[in-house]
């Protein structure tokens, strides 16, 4: 048993060397999409990948490109999702005002869609952002409103 464990630890780990992201959006721009929704979904997934890897510039580039496709296609739920992800991105880089902008845009889209679960999540996120900015009254308003929405979500179960 011990030998197997040691053998596994001795296996070489293949690591792909870092590659430049310069021009990585070009294949998407030049592609003739099968459908706007599938192309934009792929772009958004790439944005999420880069966000997870903390490659914020690349993530932002892919999210904004996906957003253009979603807006052209009128897919409000995906627009809301991308706005939310951009809010996360800007929060992670410490750009609180930009994060508030994107979370607010996502909030507007989810409000239009009447998605009470996401509305409450965004209100919590906005409450946390306003707390971070020292605007405690606004933070409290968002957090109390989120509580009311969460009650609606629980009541609908």
N, C-alpha and C positions, 0 to 999 in steps of 0.2 A: 504494500500500500504506500509506504513512504517513497519507494523507488519510482512508482508511477507519478507521484506528485512532483518529485525532483525532475523527472524526465520532461514533464509538461513545462516546468519552469525553464528548462534548457532549450526549448524550441525557439528558433529565431522569430522575432516579431517583424513583420514587414510593415514599414512605414513609408507612405508615399511622400516624397519631398514636396515642400510647399511650392505651389505654382502661382504665377502672377494672375490676378484676376482682371488685368487690363484687357478689355475687349471681350469679356466673358458674356456680356449681354448681346453681342453682335449676332450670334446664331439665332436668337429669338427674334431679333429685329428683321433679319433677312428671311426667316422661315415663312412659308405660306401656310397659315394655320388651318387645321381641319375645321375648327370652330373656335370662336373667340373665347368661349368659356373654358375649353380645355387648355388653350395656350395660356390664358390668364391664371388658371389654377396652377399650372406648372411654374409660372413665374412667381406666384405667391408661395408655393412650396420651396422654391429656391431661396426666396427671401427668408422664410422660416429657418431653413438650413443655415444660412449665413448668420442669422440672428442668434441661433443656438451656438454657433462657433464664435460669436462676438466679433464678427466682421461686419461692423455696423454700416459702413459706406456701401458695401455690396448688398447688404440686406435692404437698405433704403432704396437703392437703385431698382432692385427687383420688385419690391413692394409698390413703388410708384409706377413702374411699367405695368404691373398687374392691375393696379387701380385704373389706369387709362383704359385697359381692355374692359374691365368690369363696368366702368361708367359708360363706355360706348355700347355695351350690351344691356345696360340697365339692371344688372344683378345686384339688388340692394343688400341682400344678406352677405354677399361676398365683399361688397364695398365696405360694409360695416366691419367685417372681419379684418380687412386690410387696415382700415383706420385704427382699429383696436391694436393690431400688431405694431403699427407705427407709433402708437402711444406707448407701448411697452418699450420699443426701441429707444425712444427719446427719454423715457424715464431712466433706462439703464445707462445712458450716456450723461445723465444729469441735466438734461435740457427740460426743465420742469414746465416752462411756458409752452414749448412745442408739444410736450406730452399732453398738457391740458387741452391744447387745440385739437389734437387727434382723438383723444378720448371723448371730447365734446362732439366731434363730428360722428364718431361711432355711436355715441349716445343718441344723437338725432336720428341716425339711420335705424337703430334698433327700436327707438320709440315709434317710428313710422311703421315698423314691422310688428309692433306690439309684443316684442320678446321680453317679457318681464324678468326672466332669469338674467339675461345679459344687461338689461337696464340696471338691475341691482348691482351686478358686478362692476359696471362702469361707474356707478355712483360711489361705490366703495373706493375704487381707484381714484376718482376725482377727490373724494374726501381725504384720502391719504396724501395726495399731491398738495392740496390746499393746506393741510397740516404741516407738511414739509416746508411750505412757503411762509408759515407762521400766520396764516389767515384762518384762525381757529373757528370763527363764526361760520364762515362758508364751509369749512370742513365738517362742522357739526350738522349743518343743513343737509349736505349730501349724505352723510352717514345715517341720519334719521330718515331721510327719504328712502335710502336703500333698505332700511329695516322695514318700512311699510311695504315696499315691493316684495321683499322676501316673505312677508306674511301672506301676500297674495299668491306667491308661488306655492307656499305650504298649503294654503287653503284649496288650491286647485288639484292637489294630489288625492 
